[in-house]
Amino acid sequence: MLIREAMSAFWQTLKDTWEELFPLAIVNLVWLLAWAVPLSLGSVAASIPALAIPLFLIGILAFPVGTAGIYYVTNRVAHAKTFHFSDFLEGVQQYWWRSLLWFLANLLVIFLISVNIWFYPRAFEGEWTIFVAIFWLFLLLFWVAMQIYFWPILIEMEAPRLFLAWRNALYLILANPFYAFFIASFTLVLLAASVLTTLPFIFAGMTLQGLLGNNAVLILLSHFGLIQPPRPKATGGGEFGE
């Protein structure tokens, strides 16, 4: 069930965060300011649509683009490599258009599933509608869990393709659902802890998510023999492709 490996990914994430705290804090702060500042200014200027709309668009688009940069640098950390701020910019440059497609796809999928969760209990009568709503809710949770694996898989691929990354994320979850459950639980714990305490969210909120996702995927791929172990004690390397 790989429970020990899931715990290893969690503790390795905390260790990586501590060892690379300063550079990770910088990229996390840049990621946060890139979308939070335009959205805040847009809210202040809400009475001026000509100013508010572009600010909102900048903030919304900066979120996925910056997220790609975060996952790129945390992938380096998960491979036990050093990184510089230029690596963050490289990740943004390399994956910006994929990040926008990823973001739009998530909005569409979450919207469609949410509509079905809302629609059936209100449009039809009978207890069966509850089970249908639960099914769609489960599907929504499953889709969100796939996103934990998505970016680490995409970055590991020799020829990054969005649909292939989602497909491989699906395969990895189905290959060991207990491992995925624990990783998703750890992700939720780290997110809740960082948001509730505020400062960790500002300086490590997204990098924690990126590190946990990358460590989890690399450990799982190494377990299945798809790549070499990512830490220095291992020799060689590998890429996760088709």
TORNU-241513 format. One record per residue: residue in three letters; x, y, z of N, C-alpha, C in turn. Coordinates in Angstrom, 1 decimal. Atoms other than C-alpha are relative to their C-alpha. Layout:
<sites>
  res     n.X     n.Y     n.Z    ca.X    ca.Y    ca.Z     c.X     c.Y     c.Z
  ALA       X       Y       Z       X       Y       Z       X       Y       Z
...
</sites>
This chain:
<sites>
  res     n.X     n.Y     n.Z    ca.X    ca.Y    ca.Z     c.X     c.Y     c.Z
  MET     0.8    -1.2     0.0     0.0     0.0     0.0     0.9     1.3     0.0
  LEU    -0.9    -1.1     0.1     3.1     2.2     0.1    -0.3     1.1     1.0
  ILE     0.3    -1.0    -1.1     2.0     3.9     3.4     1.4     0.6     0.4
  ARG    -1.3    -0.5    -0.4     5.7     4.1     4.4     0.5     1.0    -1.0
  GLU    -0.5    -0.9     1.0     6.6     5.7     1.1    -0.8     1.4     0.1
  ALA     0.7    -1.3    -0.1     3.8     8.3     1.5     0.5     0.8     1.2
  MET    -0.6    -0.7    -1.2     5.1     9.2     5.0     1.4     0.6    -0.4
  SER    -1.3    -0.4     0.4     8.5     9.4     3.5     0.0     1.3    -0.9
  ALA     0.2    -1.2     0.8     7.3    11.9     0.9    -0.4     1.2     0.8
  PHE     0.4    -1.1    -0.9     5.7    14.0     3.6     1.2     0.6     0.8
  TRP    -1.2    -0.4    -0.8     8.8    14.1     5.8     1.1     0.6    -0.8
  GLN    -1.0    -0.5     0.9    11.1    14.7     2.9    -0.4     1.4    -0.5
  THR     0.5    -1.3     0.4     8.9    17.7     1.9     0.3     1.0     1.1
  LEU    -0.3    -0.9    -1.1     9.3    19.2     5.4     1.5     0.3     0.1
  LYS    -1.4    -0.1     0.0    13.0    18.5     5.3     0.5     1.0    -1.1
  ASP    -0.4    -0.9     1.2    13.4    20.1     1.8    -0.3     1.4     0.3
  THR     0.4    -1.3    -0.3    11.5    23.1     2.9     0.9     0.7     1.0
  TRP    -0.9    -0.6    -1.0    13.7    23.7     5.9     1.4     0.3    -0.6
  GLU    -1.3    -0.2     0.5    16.9    23.2     4.0     0.1     1.1    -1.1
  GLU     0.0    -1.0     1.1    15.9    25.5     1.1    -1.0     1.1     0.3
  LEU     1.1    -0.9    -0.4    13.7    27.8     3.1     0.1     1.4    -0.6
  PHE    -0.1    -1.4     0.6    15.1    31.2     1.9    -0.3     0.1    -1.4
  PRO     0.4    -0.1     1.5    15.0    30.6    -1.9    -1.4    -0.4    -0.2
  LEU     1.4     0.4     0.2    11.7    28.8    -1.6    -0.9     1.1     0.4
  ALA     0.8    -1.1    -0.5    10.3    31.7     0.4    -0.1     1.1    -1.0
  ILE    -0.1    -1.0     1.0    11.4    34.1    -2.3    -1.0    -0.3    -1.1
  VAL     0.8     0.3     1.1     9.7    32.3    -5.1    -1.5    -0.1     0.4
  ASN     1.4     0.1    -0.5     6.6    31.6    -3.0    -0.6     1.4     0.1
  LEU     0.5    -1.3    -0.2     6.3    35.3    -2.2    -0.3     0.7    -1.4
  VAL     0.2    -0.6     1.4     6.7    36.3    -5.9    -1.3    -0.6    -0.6
  TRP     1.3     0.7     0.5     4.0    33.7    -6.8    -1.2     0.7     0.6
  LEU     1.1    -0.6    -0.7     1.7    35.2    -4.2    -0.3     1.4    -0.5
  LEU     0.2    -1.4     0.4     2.2    38.8    -5.1    -0.4     0.2    -1.4
  ALA     0.3    -0.1     1.4     2.0    38.1    -8.8    -1.5     0.0    -0.3
  TRP     1.4     0.0     0.2    -1.7    37.3    -8.5    -0.8     0.7     1.0
  ALA     0.8    -0.6    -1.0    -2.8    38.7    -5.2     0.0     1.5    -0.1
  VAL     0.0    -1.5     0.1    -1.7    42.3    -5.8    -0.9     0.5    -1.1
  PRO     1.0    -0.5     1.1    -3.6    42.7    -9.2    -1.4    -0.2     0.4
  LEU     1.4     0.2    -0.4    -6.7    41.1    -7.7    -0.4     1.0     1.1
  SER     0.3    -1.0    -1.0    -6.5    43.4    -4.7    -0.3     1.4    -0.5
  LEU     0.2    -1.3     0.6    -6.1    46.5    -6.8    -1.2     0.0    -0.9
  GLY     1.3     0.1     0.8    -8.9    45.3    -9.1    -1.2     0.2     0.9
  SER     1.1    -0.1    -0.9   -11.2    45.0    -6.1    -0.1     1.5     0.5
  VAL     0.1    -1.4    -0.4   -10.3    48.5    -5.0    -0.5     0.9    -1.1
  ALA     0.5    -0.8     1.2   -10.9    49.9    -8.5    -1.2    -0.6    -0.6
  ALA     1.2     0.6     0.6   -14.1    47.9    -9.0    -1.0     0.9    -0.6
  SER     0.9    -1.0     0.6   -16.0    51.0    -9.7     0.5     0.6    -1.3
  ILE    -0.5    -0.5     1.3   -13.8    51.7   -12.7     0.3    -1.2    -0.9
  PRO    -0.2     1.3     0.8   -14.3    48.7   -15.1     1.2     0.0    -0.9
  ALA    -1.1     0.0     1.0   -11.7    49.9   -17.6     1.3    -0.3     0.7
  LEU    -1.2     0.3    -0.8    -9.1    49.5   -14.8    -0.1    -1.3     0.7
  ALA     0.1     1.2    -0.9   -10.5    46.7   -12.7     0.0    -1.2    -0.9
  ILE     0.0     1.2     0.8   -11.1    44.2   -15.5     1.4    -0.4    -0.5
  PRO    -1.3     0.5     0.3    -7.5    44.2   -16.8     0.8    -0.5     1.2
  LEU    -0.7     0.5    -1.2    -6.2    43.9   -13.2    -0.5    -1.4     0.4
  PHE     0.5     1.3    -0.4    -8.5    41.0   -12.5     0.5    -1.1    -1.0
  LEU    -0.5     1.0     0.9    -7.4    39.3   -15.7     1.5    -0.3     0.2
  ILE    -1.4     0.2    -0.4    -3.7    39.8   -14.8     0.1    -0.9     1.2
  GLY     0.0     0.8    -1.2    -4.3    38.4   -11.4    -0.4    -1.5    -0.2
  ILE     0.4     1.3     0.2    -6.2    35.4   -12.6     0.9    -0.8    -0.9
  LEU    -1.0     0.7     0.9    -3.7    34.5   -15.4     1.3    -0.2     0.7
  ALA    -1.3     0.2    -0.7    -0.7    35.0   -13.1     0.0    -1.2     1.0
  PHE     0.1     1.1    -0.9    -2.0    32.3   -10.7     0.5    -1.3    -0.6
  PRO    -0.5     1.3     0.5    -1.5    29.3   -13.0     1.4     0.1    -0.6
  VAL    -1.4    -0.1     0.5     1.6    30.7   -14.7     1.0     0.0     1.1
  GLY    -0.9     0.0    -1.1     3.3    31.3   -11.4     0.0    -1.4     0.7
  THR     0.0     1.4    -0.6     2.2    27.8   -10.2     0.9    -0.9    -0.8
  ALA    -0.9     0.8     0.9     4.0    26.3   -13.2     1.5     0.2     0.4
  GLY    -1.4    -0.3    -0.4     7.2    28.1   -12.1     0.3    -0.6     1.4
  ILE    -0.2     0.6    -1.3     6.7    26.9    -8.5     0.3    -1.5    -0.1
  TYR    -0.2     1.5     0.2     6.4    23.2    -9.6     1.3    -0.3    -0.7
  TYR    -1.2     0.2     0.7     9.4    23.6   -11.9     1.2     0.1     1.0
  VAL    -1.2    -0.1    -0.9    11.8    24.8    -9.1    -0.1    -1.1     1.1
  THR     0.1     1.1    -1.1    10.4    22.3    -6.5     0.3    -1.4    -0.6
  ASN    -0.5     1.3     0.7    11.0    19.5    -9.1     1.5    -0.1     0.2
  ARG    -1.5     0.0    -0.2    14.7    20.5    -8.9     0.3    -0.4     1.4
  VAL    -0.3     0.3    -1.5    14.6    20.4    -5.1    -0.3    -1.5     0.2
  ALA     0.4     1.4    -0.2    12.9    17.0    -5.2     1.1    -0.9    -0.6
  HIS    -1.1     0.8     0.6    15.8    15.8    -7.4     1.3     0.3     0.7
  ALA    -1.2    -0.3    -0.8    18.2    17.1    -4.8     1.0     0.9    -0.7
  LYS    -0.8    -1.0     0.8    19.4    19.9    -7.1    -0.2     1.4     0.6
  THR     0.2    -1.3    -0.4    20.0    23.5    -6.2    -0.8     0.8    -1.1
  PHE     0.6    -0.8     1.0    18.0    26.2    -7.9     0.2     1.5     0.3
  HIS    -0.1    -1.4    -0.1    18.1    29.9    -8.5    -1.3     0.6    -0.5
  PHE     1.2    -0.7     0.4    15.4    32.5    -9.1    -0.2    -0.1    -1.5
  SER     0.1     0.1     1.4    16.2    32.2   -12.8    -0.6    -1.3    -0.4
  ASP     0.6     1.3     0.3    15.0    28.6   -12.7    -1.6     0.2     0.1
  PHE     1.4    -0.3    -0.1    11.6    29.9   -11.6    -0.5     0.7    -1.3
  LEU     0.4    -0.7     1.3    11.5    32.3   -14.6     0.1    -1.0    -1.2
  GLU    -0.1     1.0     1.0    12.6    29.4   -16.8    -1.2    -0.9    -0.1
  GLY     1.2     0.8    -0.1     9.7    27.3   -15.6    -1.2     0.8    -0.5
  VAL     1.1    -0.9     0.5     7.3    30.2   -16.3     0.0     0.1    -1.5
  GLN    -0.2    -0.2     1.4     8.7    30.7   -19.7    -0.3    -1.3    -0.8
  GLN     0.2     1.3     0.7     8.6    27.0   -20.6    -1.4    -0.5     0.0
  TYR     1.3     0.7    -0.2     5.2    26.1   -19.3    -1.2     1.0     0.1
  TRP     1.0    -0.9    -0.2     3.2    29.3   -19.3    -1.3    -0.3    -0.8
  TRP     1.2     0.2     0.8     0.8    28.4   -22.2    -0.6    -1.3     0.5
  ARG     0.6     1.2    -0.5     0.4    24.9   -20.8    -0.8     0.2     1.3
  SER     0.6    -0.4    -1.3    -0.4    26.4   -17.4    -1.4     0.6    -0.2
  LEU     1.3    -0.7     0.3    -3.2    28.5   -18.9    -1.0    -1.1    -0.5
  LEU     0.9     1.0     0.4    -4.7    25.5   -20.7    -0.4    -0.9     1.2
  TRP     0.3     0.8    -1.2    -4.4    23.5   -17.4    -1.1     0.7     0.8
  PHE     0.9    -0.8    -0.8    -6.2    26.3   -15.6    -1.4     0.0    -0.6
  LEU     1.3     0.0     0.6    -9.0    26.6   -18.1    -0.7    -1.3     0.0
  ALA     0.6     1.4    -0.1    -9.5    22.8   -18.2    -0.6    -0.3     1.4
  ASN     0.5     0.2    -1.3    -9.8    22.8   -14.5    -1.3     0.8     0.3
  LEU     1.3    -0.8    -0.1   -12.4    25.6   -14.5    -1.1    -0.7    -0.6
  LEU     1.1     0.6     0.7   -14.4    23.8   -17.1    -0.5    -1.3     0.7
  VAL     0.4     1.2    -0.7   -14.3    20.4   -15.4    -0.7     0.2     1.3
  ILE     0.6    -0.3    -1.3   -15.1    21.8   -12.0    -1.4     0.6    -0.1
  PHE     1.3    -0.6     0.3   -17.9    23.8   -13.4    -1.0    -1.0    -0.4
  LEU     0.9     1.0     0.5   -19.5    20.9   -15.2    -0.4    -1.0     1.1
  ILE     0.3     0.9    -1.1   -19.2    18.6   -12.2    -0.9     0.7     1.0
  SER     0.8    -0.7    -1.0   -20.6    21.2    -9.9    -1.4     0.2    -0.5
  VAL     1.4    -0.1     0.5   -23.6    21.8   -12.2    -0.7    -1.3     0.2
  ASN     0.7     1.3    -0.2   -24.4    18.0   -12.1    -0.3    -0.2     1.5
  ILE     0.2     0.2    -1.4   -24.0    18.0    -8.3    -1.3     0.8     0.4
  TRP     1.1    -0.9    -0.3   -26.5    20.9    -8.1    -1.3    -0.5    -0.7
  PHE     1.1     0.2     0.9   -28.8    19.8   -10.9    -0.9    -1.2     0.4
  TYR     0.8     1.2    -0.2   -29.9    16.2   -10.1    -0.9     0.1     1.2
  PRO     0.9     0.0    -1.2   -31.3    16.7    -6.5    -1.1     1.0    -0.2
  ARG     1.0    -1.0     0.2   -33.3    19.7    -7.7    -0.9    -0.3    -1.2
  ALA     0.8     0.2     1.2   -34.5    18.5   -11.1    -0.9    -1.3     0.1
  PHE     0.8     1.3    -0.1   -35.7    15.0   -10.0    -0.3    -0.3     1.5
  GLU     0.4     0.4    -1.3   -37.3    13.4    -7.0     0.4    -1.5     0.2
  GLY    -0.4     1.4    -0.3   -36.2    10.2    -5.2     1.3     0.0     0.6
  GLU    -1.3     0.1    -0.7   -33.4     9.0    -3.1     1.2    -0.3    -0.9
  TRP    -1.0     0.3     0.9   -31.5     7.9    -6.1     0.8     1.2    -0.4
  THR    -0.7    -1.2     0.3   -30.6    11.5    -6.8     1.1     0.3     0.9
  ILE    -1.0    -0.2    -1.0   -28.6    11.6    -3.6     1.3    -0.8    -0.4
  PHE    -1.2     0.8     0.4   -26.4     8.8    -4.8     0.7     0.5    -1.3
  VAL    -0.5    -0.6     1.2   -26.0    10.5    -8.2     0.9     1.2     0.4
  ALA    -0.7    -1.2    -0.5   -24.9    13.7    -6.4     1.3    -0.4     0.7
  ILE    -1.2     0.5    -0.7   -22.5    11.7    -4.3     1.1    -0.5    -1.0
  PHE    -0.9     0.4     1.0   -21.0    10.1    -7.4     0.7     1.1    -0.6
  TRP    -0.6    -1.2     0.6   -20.4    13.5    -9.0     1.0     0.7     1.0
  LEU    -0.9    -0.5    -1.0   -18.9    14.7    -5.7     1.3    -0.8     0.1
  PHE    -1.2     0.9     0.0   -16.5    11.7    -5.6     0.8     0.3    -1.3
  LEU    -0.7    -0.3     1.2   -15.6    12.5    -9.2     0.8     1.3     0.1
  LEU    -0.7    -1.3    -0.2   -14.8    16.1    -8.3     1.2    -0.2     0.9
  LEU    -1.2     0.3    -0.9   -12.5    14.9    -5.4     1.1    -0.7    -0.8
  PHE    -0.9     0.8     0.7   -10.9    12.4    -7.7     0.8     0.9    -1.0
  TRP    -0.6    -0.9     0.9   -10.2    15.1   -10.3     1.0     0.9     0.7
  VAL    -0.9    -0.8    -0.8    -8.7    17.4    -7.7     1.2    -0.7     0.4
  ALA    -1.1     0.8    -0.4    -6.5    14.6    -6.4     1.0    -0.2    -1.2
  MET    -0.9     0.1     1.2    -5.2    14.1   -10.0     0.9     1.2    -0.2
  GLN    -0.8    -1.2     0.2    -3.9    17.6   -10.0     1.2     0.0     0.8
  ILE    -1.2     0.1    -0.9    -1.5    16.8    -7.2     1.2    -0.7    -0.8
  TYR    -1.0     0.8     0.8     0.3    14.4    -9.7     0.3     0.7    -1.3
  PHE     0.0    -0.5     1.4    -0.3    16.5   -12.8     1.3     0.7    -0.4
  TRP    -1.2    -0.8     0.4     2.6    19.0   -12.8     1.3    -0.8     0.2
  PRO    -1.3     0.8    -0.1     5.3    16.7   -11.4     0.1    -1.0    -1.2
  ILE    -0.1     0.9     1.2     4.4    14.2   -14.2     0.3     0.7    -1.2
  LEU    -0.2    -0.7     1.2     4.3    16.8   -16.9     1.5     0.5    -0.1
  ILE    -1.4    -0.5     0.0     7.7    18.2   -15.9     1.0    -1.2    -0.2
  GLU    -0.9     1.1     0.2     9.2    14.7   -15.8     0.0    -0.6    -1.4
  MET     0.2     0.6     1.3     8.0    13.9   -19.3     1.0     0.6    -1.0
  GLU    -0.9    -0.5     1.0    10.5    14.2   -22.2    -0.7     0.9    -1.0
  ALA     0.9    -0.8     0.9     7.7    15.5   -24.5    -1.3     0.4     0.8
  PRO     1.2    -0.3    -0.8     5.2    17.3   -22.2    -1.2     0.1    -0.8
  ARG     1.3     0.0     0.6     1.6    16.7   -23.2    -1.0     0.0     1.1
  LEU     0.9    -0.2    -1.1    -1.3    17.8   -21.1    -0.9    -1.3     0.2
  PHE     0.9     1.1    -0.2    -3.7    14.9   -21.8     0.8    -1.2     0.4
  LEU    -0.8     1.1    -0.4    -0.9    12.4   -21.4     0.3     0.1     1.5
  ALA    -0.3    -0.2    -1.5     0.0    13.9   -18.0    -1.2    -0.3     0.8
  TRP     1.2     0.4    -0.7    -3.6    13.6   -16.9    -0.3    -1.5     0.0
  ARG     0.2     1.4     0.1    -3.8    10.1   -18.1     0.9    -0.7     0.9
  ASN    -1.0     0.7    -0.9    -0.6     9.1   -16.3    -0.3     0.3     1.5
  ALA     0.4    -0.3    -1.4    -1.9    10.9   -13.1    -1.1    -1.0     0.4
  LEU     1.0     1.0    -0.2    -5.0     8.7   -13.4     0.5    -1.4     0.3
  TYR    -0.5     1.3    -0.2    -3.0     5.6   -13.8     0.8    -0.2     1.3
  LEU    -0.7     0.1    -1.3    -0.8     6.4   -10.8    -0.9    -0.1     1.2
  ILE     1.0     0.0    -1.1    -3.8     7.0    -8.6    -0.6    -1.4     0.1
  LEU     0.6     1.3     0.0    -5.4     3.7    -9.7     1.0    -1.1     0.4
  ALA    -1.0     1.0    -0.3    -2.1     1.9    -9.3     0.2    -0.2     1.4
  ASN     0.0     0.1    -1.5    -2.1     2.6    -5.6    -0.8     1.1     0.6
  PRO     1.0    -1.0    -0.6    -5.2     4.4    -4.3     0.3     0.4     1.4
  PHE    -0.3    -0.4    -1.4    -4.1     4.2    -0.7     1.1     1.0     0.1
  TYR    -1.0    -1.0     0.0    -0.9     6.0    -1.4    -0.5     1.4    -0.4
  ALA     0.6    -1.3     0.4    -2.8     8.7    -3.3    -0.9     0.6     1.1
  PHE     0.9    -0.6    -1.1    -5.3     9.0    -0.4     0.9     0.6     1.1
  PHE    -0.8    -0.6    -1.0    -2.5     9.6     2.1     0.7     1.3    -0.5
  ILE    -0.7    -1.2     0.5    -0.7    12.1    -0.2    -1.1     1.1    -0.1
  ALA     1.0    -1.0     0.1    -4.0    13.9    -0.8    -0.3     0.6     1.4
  SER     0.3    -0.4    -1.4    -4.6    14.0     3.0     1.1     0.9     0.5
  PHE    -1.1    -0.9    -0.4    -1.1    15.4     3.6     0.0     1.3    -0.7
  THR     0.2    -1.3     0.8    -1.7    18.0     0.9    -1.0     0.9     0.7
  LEU     1.1    -0.8    -0.6    -4.9    19.1     2.6     0.5     0.5     1.4
  VAL    -0.5    -0.4    -1.4    -3.2    19.2     6.1     1.0     1.2    -0.2
  LEU    -1.0    -1.0     0.2    -0.3    21.3     4.8    -0.6     1.3    -0.5
  LEU     0.7    -1.2     0.5    -2.6    23.7     2.9    -0.8     0.6     1.1
  ALA     0.7    -0.6    -1.1    -4.9    24.1     5.9     0.8     0.7     1.0
  ALA    -0.9    -0.5    -1.0    -2.1    24.6     8.3     0.7     1.4    -0.5
  SER    -0.6    -1.2     0.5    -0.4    27.2     6.1    -1.0     1.2    -0.1
  VAL     1.0    -1.0     0.1    -3.6    29.1     5.4    -0.5     0.6     1.3
  LEU     0.5    -0.4    -1.3    -4.8    29.2     9.0     1.1     0.8     0.8
  THR    -1.1    -0.7    -0.8    -1.4    30.4    10.3     0.6     1.2    -0.8
  THR    -0.3    -1.2     0.9    -1.0    33.0     7.4     1.4     0.1    -0.5
  LEU    -1.3    -0.2     0.4     2.7    33.5     7.5     0.6    -1.2    -0.8
  PRO    -0.4     1.2     0.9     3.5    29.9     6.2    -0.5     0.0    -1.4
  PHE     0.6    -0.1     1.3     1.1    30.5     3.4     0.7     1.0    -0.9
  ILE    -0.7    -1.0     0.7     2.9    33.7     2.4     1.3    -0.4    -0.5
  PHE    -1.4     0.4     0.3     6.4    32.2     2.5     0.2    -1.4    -0.4
  ALA    -0.2     1.4     0.3     5.8    28.5     1.9    -1.2    -0.7    -0.5
  GLY     1.3     0.7     0.3     2.2    27.8     1.0     0.0    -0.8    -1.2
  MET     0.0     0.7     1.2     2.6    26.9    -2.6     1.2    -0.9    -0.2
  THR    -1.2     0.8     0.1     6.1    25.6    -2.4    -0.1    -1.3     0.7
  LEU     0.3     1.3    -0.7     5.0    23.0     0.1    -0.8    -0.9    -0.8
  GLN     0.9     0.8     0.9     2.3    21.8    -2.3     0.9    -0.5    -1.1
  GLY    -0.9     0.4     1.1     4.9    21.7    -5.1     0.9    -1.1     0.4
  LEU    -0.9     1.0    -0.4     7.4    19.8    -3.1    -0.6    -1.3     0.4
  LEU     0.7     1.2    -0.4     4.9    17.3    -1.7    -0.4    -0.8    -1.3
  GLY     0.4     0.6     1.2     3.6    16.6    -5.2     1.1    -0.6    -0.7
  ASN    -1.2     0.5     0.6     7.0    16.2    -6.7     0.7    -1.1     0.7
  ASN    -0.6     1.1    -0.8     8.4    14.1    -3.9    -0.9    -1.3    -0.1
  ALA     0.9     1.1     0.0     5.3    11.9    -4.0     0.1    -0.7    -1.4
  VAL    -0.1     0.6     1.3     5.5    11.3    -7.8     1.3    -0.6    -0.2
  LEU    -1.3     0.6     0.2     9.2    10.7    -7.8     0.2    -1.3     0.7
  ILE    -0.1     1.2    -0.8     9.0     8.2    -5.0    -0.8    -1.1    -0.7
  LEU     0.9     1.0     0.6     6.1     6.4    -6.8     0.6    -0.5    -1.3
  LEU    -0.6     0.4     1.3     7.8     6.4   -10.2     1.2    -0.9     0.3
  SER    -1.2     0.8    -0.4    11.0     5.1    -8.5    -0.4    -1.4     0.5
  HIS     0.5     1.2    -0.6     9.0     2.4    -6.7    -0.4    -1.0    -1.2
  PHE     0.4     0.8     1.2     7.6     1.2   -10.1     1.1    -0.2    -1.0
  GLY    -1.1     0.2     0.9    11.0     1.3   -11.7     0.0     0.8    -1.2
  LEU     0.1    -0.8     1.2    10.1     4.0   -14.2     1.1     1.0     0.0
  ILE    -1.1    -0.9    -0.1    12.9     6.3   -13.0     1.0    -0.6     1.0
  GLN    -0.9     0.3    -1.1    16.0     6.0   -10.9    -0.3     0.8     1.2
  PRO     0.2    -0.8    -1.2    15.8     7.1    -7.3     0.5     1.4    -0.1
  PRO    -0.4    -1.4     0.2    16.0    10.9    -7.3     1.0     0.6     0.9
  ARG    -1.0    -0.6    -1.0    18.3    11.4    -4.3     1.4    -0.3    -0.4
  PRO    -1.4     0.1     0.4    22.1    11.7    -4.5     0.5    -1.4     0.1
  LYS    -0.6     1.4    -0.2    22.7     8.1    -3.3    -0.3    -0.9    -1.2
  ALA     0.3     0.7     1.2    21.2     6.9    -6.6     1.0     0.4    -1.1
  THR    -0.8    -0.3     1.2    23.2     6.7    -9.8    -0.9     0.0    -1.2
  GLY     0.8     0.0     1.2    21.9     7.5   -13.2    -1.2     0.9     0.1
  GLY     1.2    -0.9     0.0    18.6     9.2   -14.0    -0.9    -0.6    -1.1
  GLY     0.9     0.5     1.0    15.6     8.8   -16.2    -1.1     1.1    -0.1
  GLU     1.1    -0.8     0.2    12.6    10.5   -17.6    -1.3    -0.8    -0.1
  PHE     1.2     0.6     0.0     9.0     9.7   -17.4    -0.8     0.4    -1.3
  GLY     0.7    -0.4     1.3     7.4     9.6   -20.9    -1.1    -0.9    -0.2
  GLU     1.1     0.8     0.4     5.0     7.5   -22.7     0.2    -1.5     0.4
</sites>
